[in-house]
Amino acid sequence: MKKISVFLLILSFLINAFPAFADEGMWTFDNPPLKQWKERYNFEPSQEWLDNLRLASVRLEGGSGSFVSADGLIITNHHVASGQIAKLSTKEKDLIKDGFYAKTQAEELKTPDMEANILMSFENVTERVQSAVKSGASDKDANTQRRAAISAIEKESTEKTGLKSDVITLYNGGEYWLYRFKKYTDIRLVFAPEEQIAFFGGDYDNFTYPRYNLDVTFLRAYENGVPAKTPNYLKWSETGPMDGEFVIASGNPGSTARLLTVAQLKYQRDTGNPLQKWIWETPLVALQNYAKRGAEQDRQSNGAIRSLNNSLKRLTGQQEGLTNPRMFAKKEKEEQDLKAGLAKNPALEKEYLPAWAQIEKVYADLPMMAKRRAFSLISVSRLGAIASNLVRYSEEIKKPSGERYPEFSDARLESFKANLFSSAPIYAEMEEVLLTAWLEEARKTLGANDPLIKAAIGDAEPTEVVKRAINETKLKDVAERKALFEGGADAIAKSNDPMIMLARRIEPIIRELRAWNEEKIVSVEASAGRKIAKARFLVYGRTISPDANFNLRMAFGKVHGYDEDTTLVPYKTTFYGLYDRAESFGEKSPFDLPARWRDGRNKLNLATPFNFPYSADTIGGMSGSPIVNRKAEFVGINFDSNIQKLSNRYWYIEEDEGSRAIGVHSAGILEALRKLYDAGNLVKELTGK
């Protein structure tokens, strides 16, 4: 009887849970949505097709990319690569403003600290991780035991294969997968347009459509000093996608929260998101004021300002979704239905239902600690982050790998060191402004008697402490960082560098708050989350994709326009529209054109497609993702979404509600390279012509 009742429960939910043919989900490569592709689009890819797409897909810092030639050529978004482009820029040579093109490989510029990762293989290690938890272990001990097992798996894999090895948590602990990556650390800049055309329309047009942006950059991966051989790459489509065409985007979506409980979502709505807004606004205001000091200060702060504005606009859209009663009610009903289904079987109810109450209980205590945890750090400043990492590393390295903070496990130390020893420029004046503003806001928020404030500044003013720390620190020098790193705990303890001293003073408070969070929140989330995941598996199987976590996924849909209010939005924009929009605003910023584009108008076929909307389920982190057709040809690159899509962090927004991702059209990219940038060698590498 028990088997029959569970079967009927499963069958009932599978029939009624979700639309059978929705273009929903960011799918892992071990579980592609083959059924949906076949039934909705009559598409049945071979394993070879899937493998080639995976091996051609690239994870970069904060975004995605893909190989588009056999010689390591990578395409990504300008805004994904802009941090590296800025690091290569100087007061005298601003590559962000003026763009860059290396006509030969000898002219390609090595980025200071960029890393590219390719997912070479994956393996389900759920049983090994979960079996490491001893019977009767508390949530805290269980979390510690899982972490030790994960560290051992990663270390073993790295030593055996030589590949970067990360254990990835899926379904909130329902599954654990070992991902192995080939890592490239010699990444060189090949081409970047002027930022003004990559981000035409500025923040006004951000998260909107129609758009007119050449948001692309070309990089090249090198290995042993020569261009990497990358036989798995995407062939370029010169015609690009047509209206209604089926497409797939392959990239690294940063974070979704669709599998959170209602209690967790209420925390995000009432506390987490408003606090995050505050945390981002604090440095943004400081940077905006700093940018007003002069052209050089504006150049230095431009990238961070743009990134923070983008994050805040996205957060506003996400929060509007959570505060929408109709949308939140759907989430509540989804949870109620799952609980009701479990309640029909006493054994299932007894085993799984308490998990929701566990999470609700611990989240009740989180708001009062949230501000302390948010403001108790100095990593808003790069020098502060360097100092904190050195201090933290010196303590963690004393422990066995499995007992350290995950970011300091043996398998992850190489990437940690590459970031720590980056030669990227540090702007002391900007650092001082940022850290001063941060500590002033922290004191105002937490109070002068808060342990972090007392440890950081005592009775002094933030300006005094920060000015000395920034001006007198030697951490701007990579050699000094290496000396402290190699000197270990003794060198850190004896250092009289004021930034190291500041980091030393606040480290005990940071550790205390982190320990509280690990014990009270993270460990309970892991244990309860695993039970809820098992309940979902019973009901839905693996027909729901796991939440995004900045690892490789596939999303799918079709290229098409949509209805918005009382008008129709087209499936493509053209160069005609770009010039019309610029002229309509009298080329007043941010609708002004770079000189190359203004002067080259007559060189272009203005009917060439430029940007296009498509219905795939995407989110931040998939910026730079290749968009491919059935032949696995590169037809465009993802760079944005429209405003209707922003709350899809928490739930899937149906395409008939106007939810769209936005890409740069492959034909438009070629038109610009050929006609405006004289990039013949690059075009030849892309097309063979």
C-alpha positions as a printed Julia matrix, in Angstrom:
689×3 Matrix{Float64}:
  0.0    0.0     0.0
  2.81   2.41    0.88
  4.46   2.0    -2.53
  1.15   2.56   -4.31
  0.32   5.69   -2.3
  3.73   7.2    -2.96
  3.41   6.39   -6.65
 -0.01   8.04   -6.85
  1.33  11.05   -5.0
  4.21  11.38   -7.43
  1.96  10.89  -10.45
 -0.54  13.48   -9.23
  2.12  16.11   -8.73
  3.92  15.45  -11.98
  0.66  15.99  -13.84
 -0.31  19.18  -12.01
  2.94  20.8   -10.88
  4.31  22.73  -13.8
  3.45  23.52  -17.43
  4.72  20.61  -19.47
  6.33  22.7   -22.19
  7.54  25.88  -20.47
 10.96  27.21  -21.51
 11.89  27.08  -17.84
 15.11  26.14  -16.18
 18.86  26.58  -16.11
 19.88  22.99  -16.69
 23.06  21.14  -15.78
 24.85  19.22  -18.52
 24.31  15.92  -16.7
 20.54  16.44  -16.96
 19.64  18.33  -20.16
 15.91  18.91  -20.76
 15.77  16.49  -23.68
 12.06  15.8   -23.29
 11.13  19.48  -23.49
 13.41  20.04  -26.48
 11.93  17.1   -28.33
  8.28  17.8   -27.58
  8.37  21.59  -27.89
 10.99  22.14  -30.6
 11.58  18.72  -32.18
 15.26  18.98  -31.27
 17.3   15.92  -30.32
 21.0   16.75  -29.89
 23.63  14.06  -29.88
 26.0   13.6   -26.96
 28.75  14.93  -29.21
 26.7   18.11  -29.76
 26.28  18.57  -26.01
 29.94  17.84  -25.28
 31.14  20.35  -27.85
 28.9   23.07  -26.42
 30.15  22.34  -22.89
 33.81  22.33  -23.88
 33.39  25.52  -25.91
 31.77  27.34  -22.96
 34.0   29.45  -20.73
 33.55  30.75  -17.19
 35.16  34.12  -16.53
 35.18  36.48  -13.56
 31.57  37.5   -13.0
 30.33  36.16  -16.31
 30.59  33.78  -19.22
 32.14  33.44  -22.67
 32.9   30.9   -25.37
 35.63  29.75  -27.69
 34.98  30.88  -31.26
 38.13  29.61  -32.94
 40.54  26.7   -32.65
 43.26  29.07  -31.44
 41.87  30.05  -28.06
 39.8   33.03  -29.22
 37.09  33.86  -26.65
 34.12  36.15  -27.02
 32.46  37.69  -23.97
 30.7   40.93  -23.09
 32.51  44.22  -22.79
 30.97  44.65  -19.35
 32.29  41.24  -18.26
 35.83  42.09  -19.39
 35.68  45.77  -18.46
 37.45  45.27  -15.13
 40.46  43.83  -16.94
 40.29  46.46  -19.68
 40.34  49.16  -16.98
 43.34  47.51  -15.31
 45.18  47.68  -18.64
 44.27  51.35  -19.04
 46.22  54.36  -17.85
 45.6   58.08  -17.53
 47.35  58.5   -20.86
 45.76  55.52  -22.65
 42.14  54.86  -21.67
 41.1   51.61  -23.37
 37.65  51.8   -21.81
 36.95  55.1   -23.51
 38.85  54.6   -26.78
 38.59  50.83  -27.33
 41.37  48.48  -28.45
 42.22  46.17  -31.3
 45.33  44.0   -31.69
 45.83  43.47  -35.4
 48.38  40.76  -34.69
 48.79  38.27  -31.86
 52.02  40.01  -30.87
 49.96  43.11  -29.98
 47.51  41.27  -27.71
 47.66  42.57  -24.13
 48.02  40.19  -21.19
 45.38  40.81  -18.54
 46.67  41.19  -14.96
 44.63  38.53  -13.19
 41.96  36.98  -15.4
 41.14  33.29  -15.2
 39.11  31.19  -17.63
 37.6   27.84  -16.63
 36.31  25.05  -18.88
 34.15  22.26  -17.42
 35.98  19.14  -18.57
 34.08  16.48  -16.62
 31.62  15.96  -13.79
 30.83  13.17  -11.35
 28.03  12.6    -8.84
 29.58  12.39   -5.35
 26.37  12.8    -3.34
 26.63   9.43   -1.64
 30.24  10.0    -0.61
 29.51  13.44    0.87
 26.32  12.41    2.67
 27.75   9.15    4.0
 30.49  11.14    5.74
 27.88  12.39    8.21
 27.89  10.19   11.3
 24.65   8.88   12.71
 23.23  11.18   15.35
 25.47  14.1    14.44
 24.18  17.57   15.25
 23.51  19.97   12.38
 26.78  21.76   13.2
 28.82  18.56   13.29
 27.12  17.22   10.17
 28.06  20.4     8.31
 31.67  20.08    9.48
 31.8   16.44    8.39
 30.39  17.24    4.96
 32.93  20.03    4.5
 35.79  17.69    5.41
 34.57  15.12    2.89
 34.23  17.79    0.19
 37.75  19.05    0.82
 39.13  15.51    0.61
 37.31  14.83   -2.66
 38.58  18.08   -4.18
 42.16  17.46   -3.1
 42.13  13.88   -4.32
 40.74  14.87   -7.71
 43.18  17.75   -8.15
 46.17  15.55   -7.37
 44.92  12.76   -9.63
 43.91  14.81  -12.67
 45.78  18.1   -12.4
 42.46  19.86  -13.03
 40.86  22.45  -10.81
 38.3   20.42   -8.84
 35.26  21.85   -7.05
 32.43  20.0    -5.34
 29.23  21.78   -6.33
 26.12  21.77   -4.15
 22.84  21.38   -6.06
 19.22  21.38   -4.9
 20.2   22.98   -1.56
 22.17  19.89   -0.56
 20.07  17.3    -2.34
 23.0   16.53   -4.65
 26.75  17.07   -4.7
 28.73  16.96   -7.93
 32.47  17.03   -8.53
 33.25  19.45  -11.36
 36.71  19.36  -12.95
 37.93  22.44  -14.82
 40.77  23.17  -17.17
 42.08  26.55  -16.11
 43.73  29.2   -18.26
 45.5   32.03  -16.43
 47.18  33.7   -19.4
 44.3   35.61  -20.97
 45.02  38.41  -23.44
 42.9   41.23  -24.79
 42.28  41.08  -28.54
 39.46  43.55  -29.18
 37.2   45.86  -27.21
 34.92  48.58  -28.59
 34.48  51.95  -26.94
 32.44  51.64  -23.77
 29.99  54.23  -25.09
 28.82  51.88  -27.85
 29.03  48.8   -25.62
 26.78  50.53  -23.07
 24.88  52.92  -25.34
 21.96  54.46  -23.49
 23.63  54.01  -20.13
 21.58  53.26  -17.06
 18.42  54.62  -18.73
 18.42  51.75  -21.24
 19.83  49.13  -18.86
 17.36  46.23  -18.42
 15.22  47.52  -21.28
 14.48  46.59  -24.86
 14.78  47.66  -27.67
 18.53  48.18  -27.19
 21.46  49.12  -29.42
 24.7   47.86  -27.9
 27.91  46.3   -29.18
 28.5   44.71  -25.78
 31.31  42.4   -26.9
 35.0   41.84  -26.22
 37.38  39.3   -27.7
 40.07  37.67  -25.59
 42.54  34.87  -26.25
 43.61  32.04  -23.96
 47.32  31.26  -24.04
 49.13  28.17  -22.82
 52.9   28.01  -22.39
 53.22  31.39  -24.06
 51.36  30.5   -27.27
 47.67  30.59  -28.23
 45.86  27.64  -26.69
 44.62  24.9   -28.98
 40.87  24.69  -28.54
 39.37  22.16  -30.96
 35.97  22.5   -29.28
 34.7   25.88  -30.42
 31.54  27.4   -31.89
 31.42  28.15  -35.58
 30.22  31.65  -36.38
 26.87  32.22  -38.1
 27.09  35.21  -40.42
 23.31  35.43  -40.75
 22.42  35.01  -37.08
 19.01  34.04  -35.67
 15.66  34.6   -37.37
 12.29  35.39  -35.85
 10.92  32.36  -33.98
 14.16  30.39  -34.17
 14.98  27.91  -31.39
 18.19  28.78  -29.52
 20.18  27.62  -26.52
 22.36  29.77  -24.23
 25.21  28.1   -22.37
 26.66  30.01  -19.45
 27.15  30.41  -15.73
 24.06  31.93  -14.06
 25.12  33.51  -10.81
 22.39  32.87   -8.29
 18.71  32.05   -8.15
 16.53  31.42   -5.11
 13.62  29.47   -6.53
 13.97  26.53   -4.16
 14.0   28.64   -0.99
 11.23  28.2     1.53
  8.62  30.88    2.12
 10.35  31.76    5.4
 13.6   32.37    3.56
 11.86  34.45    0.91
 10.18  36.57    3.57
 13.6   37.27    5.05
 14.88  38.33    1.64
 11.86  40.57    1.13
 11.79  42.18    4.56
 15.46  42.25    5.59
 17.95  40.8     3.12
 17.2   42.85    0.02
 16.73  46.21    1.81
 20.02  45.6     3.62
 21.79  44.66    0.4
 20.53  47.9    -1.17
 22.06  49.81    1.72
 25.35  47.92    1.42
 25.66  48.77   -2.28
 24.51  52.38   -1.96
 27.2   53.19    0.61
 30.21  52.72   -1.72
 28.23  53.98   -4.72
 27.63  57.41   -3.17
 31.28  57.6    -2.13
 32.47  56.71   -5.62
 30.09  59.14   -7.32
 31.46  61.96   -5.16
 35.0   60.83   -5.87
 34.36  60.82   -9.62
 33.45  64.52   -9.44
 37.0   65.41   -8.4
 38.32  65.18  -11.95
 38.65  63.23  -15.18
 41.19  60.76  -13.79
 39.09  60.05  -10.71
 36.11  59.53  -13.0
 38.1   57.04  -15.08
 39.27  55.13  -12.01
 35.8   54.8   -10.51
 33.77  54.35  -13.7
 33.67  50.56  -13.73
 32.7   50.2   -10.08
 29.99  52.86  -10.39
 28.51  51.16  -13.42
 28.58  47.75  -11.73
 26.91  49.04   -8.57
 24.22  50.89  -10.53
 23.54  47.71  -12.48
 23.31  45.65   -9.29
 20.96  48.12   -7.65
 18.65  48.32  -10.65
 18.5   44.52  -10.81
 17.85  44.34   -7.05
 14.98  46.82   -7.38
 13.3   44.58   -9.96
 13.81  41.51   -7.8
 12.36  43.23   -4.76
  9.33  44.41   -6.72
  8.68  40.77   -7.54
  8.82  39.74   -3.88
  6.49  42.55   -2.83
  3.97  41.64   -5.54
  1.15  39.86   -3.64
  0.06  37.84   -6.66
  3.57  36.5    -7.31
  4.3   35.78   -3.64
  0.98  33.99   -3.27
  2.04  31.6    -6.04
  5.16  30.75   -4.04
  3.14  30.18   -0.88
  0.74  27.91   -2.73
  3.62  25.94   -4.25
  4.97  25.25   -0.74
  1.53  24.45    0.65
  0.87  21.97   -2.14
  4.13  20.16   -1.51
  3.45  19.96    2.22
 -0.11  18.79    1.59
  1.15  16.05   -0.66
  3.56  14.83    2.0
  0.82  14.96    4.62
 -1.12  12.3     2.7
  1.53   9.79    3.71
  2.28   9.69    7.48
  5.79   8.32    7.0
  6.72  11.04    4.53
  5.12  13.73    6.67
  7.02  12.64    9.78
 10.35  12.51    7.95
 10.24  15.65    5.85
  7.69  18.17    7.13
  9.71  19.36   10.19
 12.42  20.69    7.85
 10.36  23.76    6.96
  9.77  24.56   10.64
 13.5   24.23   11.35
 14.35  26.83    8.74
 11.57  29.15    9.86
 12.82  28.99   13.45
 16.45  29.87   12.72
 15.52  32.62   10.28
 13.59  34.35   13.04
 16.95  35.18   14.7
 18.73  36.3    11.54
 17.48  39.9    11.13
 19.02  41.08   14.41
 22.44  39.78   13.33
 22.21  40.79    9.69
 23.53  44.34   10.03
 26.48  43.25   12.14
 27.44  40.59    9.63
 27.01  42.95    6.68
 29.14  45.8     8.05
 31.8   43.77    9.87
 34.41  43.75    7.14
 36.8   46.07    5.3
 36.88  44.32    1.93
 34.98  47.2     0.3
 38.55  48.44   -0.21
 40.9   46.29   -2.28
 43.74  46.95    0.16
 41.4   46.01    2.99
 40.5   42.78    1.22
 44.18  41.95    0.65
 45.01  42.56    4.31
 42.05  40.55    5.59
 42.87  37.65    3.27
 46.49  37.58    4.39
 45.5   37.6     8.07
 42.82  34.96    7.56
 45.06  32.74    5.45
 47.8   32.81    8.07
 45.4   31.26   10.57
 43.61  28.85    8.25
 46.75  27.34    6.74
 47.67  25.91   10.14
 44.67  23.55    9.94
 44.18  20.41    7.85
 42.6   21.27    4.51
 39.2   19.81    5.44
 38.91  21.97    8.56
 39.68  25.31    6.91
 37.26  27.82    5.5
 36.38  26.41    2.06
 38.09  29.24    0.18
 41.42  28.21    1.73
 41.23  24.48    1.02
 44.21  23.0    -0.8
 42.27  22.66   -4.04
 41.49  26.4    -4.11
 44.77  27.91   -2.98
 46.15  28.4    -6.47
 43.29  30.69   -7.49
 43.51  32.48   -4.15
 47.19  33.23   -4.69
 46.65  34.41   -8.27
 44.16  36.98   -7.02
 46.29  37.98   -4.04
 49.37  38.63   -6.16
 47.6   40.44   -8.99
 49.54  43.33  -10.48
 46.37  45.3   -11.18
 46.69  48.99  -10.25
 45.53  50.22   -6.86
 44.34  53.82   -6.59
 45.16  54.97   -3.08
 42.99  58.09   -3.19
 39.93  56.06   -4.2
 40.7   53.39   -1.61
 40.77  56.03    1.11
 37.42  57.45    0.04
 35.79  54.01   -0.06
 37.06  52.7     3.26
 36.37  55.97    5.09
 32.78  56.06    3.86
 32.32  52.41    4.79
 33.58  52.77    8.37
 31.61  55.98    8.88
 28.43  54.22    7.79
 29.29  51.18    9.92
 29.75  53.35   13.02
 26.52  55.18   12.33
 24.65  51.9    11.84
 26.17  49.7    14.54
 27.04  52.34   17.12
 30.38  53.42   18.55
 30.35  50.59   21.12
 29.94  47.78   18.6
 32.88  45.33   18.87
 33.83  45.82   15.22
 33.87  49.62   15.52
 35.84  49.56   18.76
 38.39  47.17   17.26
 38.69  49.06   13.97
 38.9   52.67   15.1
 38.49  52.86   18.88
 37.85  56.47   19.86
 39.46  57.86   16.71
 37.68  59.17   13.64
 37.45  56.82   10.61
 39.28  59.41    8.5
 42.33  59.29   10.82
 42.56  55.49   10.89
 41.95  55.06    7.17
 44.31  57.83    6.07
 47.21  56.26    7.94
 46.33  52.73    6.84
 46.12  53.64    3.15
 49.07  56.02    3.01
 51.5   53.93    5.04
 50.63  50.4     3.95
 53.13  48.55    1.8
 50.49  46.18    0.44
 50.34  48.13   -2.82
 53.6   46.32   -3.59
 53.09  42.73   -4.78
 56.5   41.77   -3.4
 55.4   42.87    0.07
 52.28  40.72   -0.18
 54.36  37.72   -1.2
 56.74  38.26    1.71
 53.9   38.32    4.21
 52.22  35.33    2.56
 55.41  33.27    2.67
 56.25  34.47    6.18
 53.04  32.96    7.48
 51.45  33.61   10.85
 54.68  34.82   12.44
 55.22  37.5     9.78
 51.59  38.6    10.01
 51.7   38.76   13.81
 54.87  40.87   13.82
 53.89  43.16   10.96
 53.52  46.85   11.81
 51.86  47.62    8.49
 48.82  49.7     9.52
 46.47  47.92    7.1
 47.55  44.51    8.39
 47.14  45.8    11.95
 43.6   46.97   11.15
 42.76  43.57    9.65
 44.26  41.79   12.67
 42.15  43.83   15.07
 38.83  43.04   13.4
 39.52  39.42   12.43
 38.31  37.94   15.77
 34.96  39.72   15.36
 34.6   38.52   11.76
 35.38  34.96   12.85
 32.9   35.11   15.69
 30.12  36.31   13.39
 31.02  33.72   10.78
 30.96  30.95   13.39
 27.53  32.1    14.52
 26.25  32.03   10.96
 27.76  28.61   10.26
 26.22  27.07   13.38
 22.87  28.83   13.5
 22.03  29.27    9.83
 24.25  27.43    7.35
 24.34  24.07    9.12
 20.55  24.06    9.66
 19.94  25.14    6.06
 22.15  22.28    4.87
 20.42  19.6     6.92
 16.87  20.86    6.44
 17.53  21.77    2.81
 18.63  18.2     2.08
 15.34  16.86    3.47
 13.26  19.32    1.46
 15.28  18.4    -1.63
 14.52  14.72   -1.06
 10.84  15.54   -0.72
 10.94  17.4    -4.04
 12.74  14.51   -5.7
  9.99  12.17   -4.5
  7.37  14.42   -6.04
  9.03  15.86   -9.13
 12.05  13.68   -9.74
 14.72  15.73  -11.52
 12.21  17.54  -13.71
 13.05  20.82  -11.95
 16.45  22.41  -12.54
 18.54  23.25   -9.46
 19.1   26.83   -8.35
 21.91  28.61  -10.16
 25.3   28.85   -8.43
 27.69  30.3   -11.06
 28.4   26.97  -12.67
 27.68  25.86  -16.21
 24.04  25.58  -17.28
 21.92  25.55  -20.43
 18.81  27.66  -20.99
 16.59  27.48  -24.06
 13.83  29.3   -25.87
 13.15  31.09  -29.1
 13.93  34.44  -30.65
 10.78  36.56  -30.76
  9.32  39.91  -29.83
  6.47  40.48  -27.39
  3.48  42.61  -26.47
  4.15  45.46  -24.06
  1.14  47.39  -22.84
 -0.56  48.49  -26.07
  2.34  48.07  -28.49
  4.44  45.36  -30.12
  8.17  45.01  -29.52
 10.14  43.71  -32.55
 12.3   40.6   -32.6
 15.36  42.59  -33.62
 16.8   46.09  -33.63
 19.0   47.47  -36.42
 21.7   50.07  -36.92
 18.94  52.35  -38.24
 17.47  52.38  -34.74
 20.8   53.2   -33.14
 21.26  56.35  -35.18
 17.62  57.33  -34.76
 17.89  57.04  -30.98
 21.12  59.05  -30.92
 19.66  61.81  -33.07
 16.36  61.85  -31.17
 18.27  62.82  -28.04
 20.56  65.22  -29.87
 23.44  62.89  -28.98
 23.24  64.06  -25.42
 24.93  61.64  -22.99
 24.32  58.73  -22.58
 22.92  58.68  -26.13
 26.03  60.1   -27.78
 28.05  58.08  -30.28
 31.8   57.48  -30.4
 33.45  59.45  -33.22
 34.13  56.23  -35.13
 30.41  55.46  -35.21
 29.29  58.98  -35.94
 31.73  59.35  -38.83
 31.26  55.81  -40.15
 27.5   55.81  -40.52
 27.6   55.68  -44.32
 29.92  52.68  -44.27
 27.32  50.48  -42.59
 24.41  48.51  -43.94
 21.95  50.11  -41.53
 19.43  47.29  -41.97
 21.82  44.84  -40.28
 20.33  43.26  -37.11
 21.95  44.58  -33.94
 20.26  43.28  -30.75
 17.47  40.73  -30.26
 15.21  39.36  -27.49
 14.79  35.65  -26.77
 12.8   33.69  -24.23
 15.48  31.59  -22.51
 15.51  31.47  -18.71
 18.58  33.52  -17.75
 19.93  35.63  -14.91
 23.07  37.61  -14.02
 26.25  35.61  -14.57
 25.05  34.49  -17.98
 26.33  37.75  -19.4
 28.65  36.72  -22.22
 26.94  33.38  -22.76
 26.99  32.14  -26.34
 23.59  31.78  -27.98
 23.62  28.88  -30.43
 21.24  27.38  -32.99
 20.48  23.73  -33.73
 23.78  23.4   -35.6
 25.67  24.66  -32.54
 26.57  27.79  -34.49
 27.22  31.03  -32.63
 24.29  33.31  -33.48
 24.61  35.87  -30.69
 25.88  36.7   -27.22
 23.72  37.27  -24.16
 24.26  40.64  -22.44
 21.09  41.77  -20.7
 17.43  41.14  -19.95
 14.38  43.34  -19.89
 12.77  44.75  -16.77
  9.95  42.19  -16.89
 12.45  39.42  -16.25
 14.18  40.74  -13.13
 12.18  38.9   -10.48
 12.99  35.57  -12.1
 15.59  35.14   -9.4
 12.72  33.85   -7.29
 10.43  32.23   -9.85
 10.16  31.63  -13.56
  8.51  34.5   -15.4
  6.44  33.16  -18.28
  7.4   34.32  -21.78
  3.84  35.5   -22.44
  4.39  38.05  -19.66
  7.09  39.65  -21.81
 10.08  38.12  -20.03
 13.1   38.22  -22.37
 16.85  37.9   -22.36
 18.7   40.15  -24.82
 21.59  39.29  -27.1
 23.94  40.98  -29.55
 23.3   39.59  -33.05
 26.2   37.77  -34.72
 25.57  39.6   -38.01
 25.74  42.96  -36.25
 29.04  42.08  -34.62
 30.58  41.2   -37.99
 29.2   44.34  -39.64
 30.85  46.55  -37.03
 34.17  44.66  -37.11
 34.37  44.81  -40.9
 33.1   48.32  -41.58
 34.14  50.39  -38.58
 37.08  48.72  -36.85
 39.09  47.47  -39.84
 39.38  44.17  -37.97
 40.0   42.0   -41.01
 42.22  39.46  -39.27
 39.68  38.98  -36.5
 36.83  38.55  -38.99
 38.89  36.03  -40.93
 39.54  34.01  -37.77
 35.83  34.0   -36.98
 34.52  33.17  -40.44
 37.44  31.8   -42.43
 36.79  34.57  -44.96
